[in-house]
Amino acid sequence: MHLLCAFLFWLSLSNGLSTNCPGRCSCDSMQSVQCYRLMEVPLGIPSTTKRLYISHSRIQHLQLSNFTGLLALEDFILLASGTESVENDTFKTLSGLKTLELWKNKLRRVPSALPANLEVLKLNDNLIYALHSSDFEGLGKLKILELKNNLISALSPSMLSSLTSLQSLMVDGNNIASVAGPLNLPHLKYVSMENNKLHLIPGNVFSSLQTLQFLSFSGNLLTKIPTNLPQSLLSLKLERNQLKVVRFRDVRHLENLSHLYLSGNFLFSIDGVQLLTNLTVLEVSQNRLQMLPPKLPARLQKLDCSSNFIQRVTAPEFQDLRDLKHLFLDNNVVSLFEAGALQRCSQLSNLALEQNLLLYIPLRLPKTLARLDLKGNAIQDMAERELRDLKQLQVLNLRNNKISALDLKALEGLPRLRHLYLDGNPWNCTCNLLRVREVLKAKGTDVKGGQCAAPAERQGESWMSSKKILKQCEHHLNQNEKSKESKKKAKQEDSSSSRLSVDDDDDDYEID
């Protein structure tokens, strides 16, 4: 037995393994090492380590000697450790390194002489103020480059010319005021330059980007959509800019575009969007629209026009939108909602109409609705004819309206209702309202009921939980139960008579 243990120990040493793990570190099968709250890169890291993760430390400087003997290293992540500088050639000998992440540090430049096999480089949240062509020399295999939240002020082709395999470029949150072209990056698929200071994008920037699929310029100072965008685009984000007009004839060649985000601009109208025939998502919230966009693309599945100044909803805008599933019209000034305006939307499941000026629940809504939000309108009642066809409805939000009573029959046509939000209404807490409460509770519906406004002696009481109100109405509820039981017994004794007369206003909602 002793000989066997000695042999295994000798074998581990011969394979370069160490039975120890550095302090403040954890070692996983000697392949992955994770360390926290260090003052320097620790000695004694197993030479077979493939992944080294260090975070929340105080390592001011990285140097070549920190990585001596770590030739198997493939991933190095240094997070939030206050690192200010990296010695020249520190990573040059790590020929197997594929991922280098130096997030949330204080680096002022890109580390030099990075290894040729590197595929992922993330230097987000540092103090890098400029890029140079020498920073990325020899990185022909790099696929992902992230430089978010630095101090970079410009981007030019020469800076990135070595990155012939680059697929994703993210430079959000810098001070970039200019981009020069063309960017000769033939495999680039994803570009994000959000939250910079771009006023204008030259047309030649995209001339060589024929595989680009996702492009975001959200959070800049653009006054028009960039021209000559690549035909390969699937998603275009231009939120939070200064767009006043969108000329869709300039982007009609984007026949593959499926997602377009224009929220948070200064748009007064959206005309010509039907030219983008494959569009499935259109977001134009927080603009200055006074009417819904006319002639929307027939394949649209999500339309967000919230937080505008839209006053009317009529059938013509939606007559061809048979694939629409999500419609957001909240925070507008809608006072007219034409009956049956959405009936052609045969797949609509989510309708948001909060914070408008509606006096009633819109009539003839699609039977496919699963969620209906009507919070913050001026609705005074829930009529049976408004809700009876909504068999799939699971969430109904009527908070902060002017409803004072509930009609039990109005809820009978909602067999799948699971969440009902009614607080913020001026409830008249009669015993009939308590009957509705008992039916909803028995049915398993989660109800937020709110407080009584009347009668005076019940003001401020919660009609869903008040034991005082329940006790006051207990006799009334018991009488109804006895009446229901006697009717049931009478039906059993005279089944033929009950078949002739099944419509009884006093019948309670039957629970499945």
ROLO-223120 format. One record per residue (C-alpha): residue in one letter; x, z, y negated. Coordinates in steps of 0.2 Angstrom, whole numbers, plus 5000, padded with zeros to 4 digits. Last residue first. Layout:
N
aXZY/...
***
This chain:
512
d467949344882/i467149454869/e465349404864/y464949414845/d463549534842/d461749474844/d460649514829/d460349344823/d459649294840/d459749114846/v459549114865/s457649094866/l457048974880/r458349034893/s457949214889/s456149184894/s456649124911/s457849264913/d456449394911/e457149564918/q458949524915/k458549474897/a457649634894/k459149734900/k460249634888/k459049674874/s459049854878/e460949864878/k461049774861/s459849894853/k460750044860/e462449974853/n461549944836/q460950114836/n462650184840/l463450084825/h462150154813/h462350334819/e464250314817/c464250244800/q464650404791/k465950454804/l466750284803/i466850294784/k467750464785/k468850404799/s469550274787/s470650154797/m469949974794/w468950014778/s470450094769/e469650214757/g470050184738/q468250184733/r467050264746/e465950374735/a465850234723/p465050104735/a466150004733/a467949944729/c468449984747/q470249964752/g471249834762/g470849754779/k472449704787/v471749644804/d472649614820/t471349534831/g471249614849/k469449564852/a468849744852/k469649774835/l468849624828/v467149674835/e467349854828/r467849794811/v466349674810/r465249824814/l466149924800/l465649784787/n463849814792/c464049994789/t464349954771/c466049954763/n465849834748/w467649764748/p468449704732/n469849604740/g471749644740/d471849664759/l470949524770/y472349464782/l471749414799/h472949384813/r472549344831/l471149214829/r470949114846/p469049124847/l468749074829/g466949014829/e466249184829/l467149234813/a465849154801/k464449234812/l465049404808/d464849374789/l466049474780/a465749564763/s466649584746/i467749434745/k468549404728/n470249344733/n471949444735/r472249414753/l471249284763/n472649234776/l471949164793/v473149154807/q472649094825/l471548944821/q471248834837/k469348834837/l469248794818/d467548704819/r466548854813/l467648904798/e466848824783/r465048814790/e465048994794/a465349044776/m466749164771/d466449234753/q467049244735/i468549134735/a469549154719/n471249114725/g472749224729/k472949204748/l472249054756/d473449024770/l472748934786/r473748934802/a473348854819/l472348704812/t471948574825/k470048564820/p470548474804/l469648554789/r467848504786/l467548604770/p468848694759/i468648884758/y467848924742/l468148954724/l469948874724/l471048904709/n472748914718/q473949044723/e474049014742/l473448844749/a474648824764/l474048724779/n474848734796/s474248644812/l473848464806/q473848344821/s472248244817/c472648224799/r471148104796/q470048254792/l471248304778/a470048264763/g468548314773/a467748404759/e468748364743/f469748504737/l469548534718/s470248684709/v472148654714/v473248744701/n474848744711/n475748894720/d475348834738/l475148654743/f476148654759/l475648534773/h476348544790/k475848444805/l475548264798/d475548134811/r473948054807/l474448034789/d473547864784/q472047934775/f473048074767/e473148024749/p471447934749/a470548094755/t470648204739/v471648354734/r471548394715/q472448504702/i474348484706/f475448574694/n476948604705/s477548754715/s477148684733/c477248494736/d477948514754/l477448374766/k477948384784/q477548264798/l477648094789/r477547944800/a476247854789/p477447854773/l476447914758/k475447804748/p475147914732/p476148064729/l474948214725/m474548244707/q475248344692/l476948344698/r478148454688/n479448504701/q479648664711/s479148584728/v479648404732/e480048414751/l479748254762/v479948264781/t479548124793/l480147974783/n480347814794/t479447694782/l480447744767/l479547614756/q478047724756/v479047834743/g478547714730/d477947834717/i478348014715/s477848084699/f478348214685/l480048254693/f481048384685/n482048454700/g481848604711/s481348514727/l481948334731/y482348344750/l482148184760/h482248194779/s481948034791/l483047904783/n483347764796/e482747624785/l483847674770/h483747504762/r482347564751/v483547674742/d483647594725/r481847534726/f481447714728/r481847744709/v481647934707/v481347994690/k481748164681/l483148214692/q484148364685/n484748444702/r484048584712/e483748484728/l484548324732/k484648324751/l484748164761/s484448164780/l484548014792/l485847904783/s486547754792/q486047634778/p487547704768/l487047754750/n487447614738/t486647714723/p486647894720/i484947964715/k484748004697/t485048144684/l486348234695/l486948414689/n487248494706/g486348614717/s485948494731/f487148354734/s486848344753/l487248204765/f486848194784/q487048034794/l488647944788/t489247814801/q489547674788/l490547784776/s491747644770/s490647594754/f490047774751/v491147824736/n490947644729/g489347694720/p490147824709/i489247994710/l488748064693/h488448234685/l489348334699/k489648524695/n489648604712/n488248694722/e488148584737/m489448454742/s488948434760/v489548284770/y489048254789/k489448094799/l491148044795/h491947934808/p492647794796/l493347914783/n494047794770/l493247884755/p493047744742/g493047824730/a493247964717/v492248124716/s492148214700/a491548384693/i492048494708/n491948674704/n491748734721/g490248804730/d490048684744/v491548584750/m490948534768/l491648384777/s491148344795/q491648204806/l493548184802/s494448064814/t495447974801/l495948124792/s497548064784/s496647984769/l495948154763/m496848194747/s497148004743/p495247974743/s494848094729/l494048254726/a494048364710/s493848534704/i494248644719/l494048834715/n493448894733/n491748934740/k491648804754/l493248724761/e492648664778/l493548524788/i492848474805/k493548334816/l495448344814/k496348234826/g497348134814/l498048284806/g499748214803/e499748244784/f498248364779/d499048464764/s500248314760/s498748224751/h498548374739/l497048484737/a496748594722/y496048764717/i496148864733/l495549044729/n494749084746/d492949084753/n493048954766/l494648894774/k493948814790/l495048694800/v494348624816/e495248494827/l497048534826/n498148434838/a499448384825/p499948564820/l499848614802/a501348584791/s500848684776/p499448814773/v498048744761/r498348824744/r497848984734/l497349094749/k496449254744/n495449284760/k493649264765/w493949144780/l495549084788/e494948984802/l496148884813/t495448794828/k496448674840/l498048754842/g499048684857/s500548634847/l500848804840/t502548764833/k501948714816/f500848864813/t501948964801/d502848804795/n502948864777/e502449054775/v500649084773/s500049174757/e498649284750/t497849364765/g496549494760/s495949524778/a494149454777/l494349344792/l495849284802/i495249164816/f496549084827/d496048974842/e497048874854/l498548994857/a499548954873/l501148954863/l501049134857/g502849174860/t503249184841/f501649194832/n501949334819/s503749264817/l503149114808/q502449214794/l500749274787/h500649384771/q499449504764/i498749574780/r497549714776/s496249704789/h494349664790/s494549534804/i495749474817/y495249354831/l496549284843/r495949154856/k497049074870/t498149224874/t499349184888/s500849264879/p499949434878/i499949514861/g501349634860/l501649644842/p500249654830/v499849534815/e500049654800/m499149804792/l497649804804/r495849854802/y495149754817/c495849654832/q495049544845/v496149464859/s495549324871/q496349264886/m497149424893/s495649454903/d494749504887/c495949604876/s495349734863/c496349774848/r496649924837/g498249954846/p499049804855/c498449774873/n499549824888/t499649764906/s500649614900/l500549444908/g502049314907/n501649254925/s503249334932/l502649504925/s500949494933/l501849444950/w502949594948/f501549714946/l500549634961/f502149654972/a502349834967/c500549874971/l500749784988/l502349884992/h501450044988/m500050005000/
***
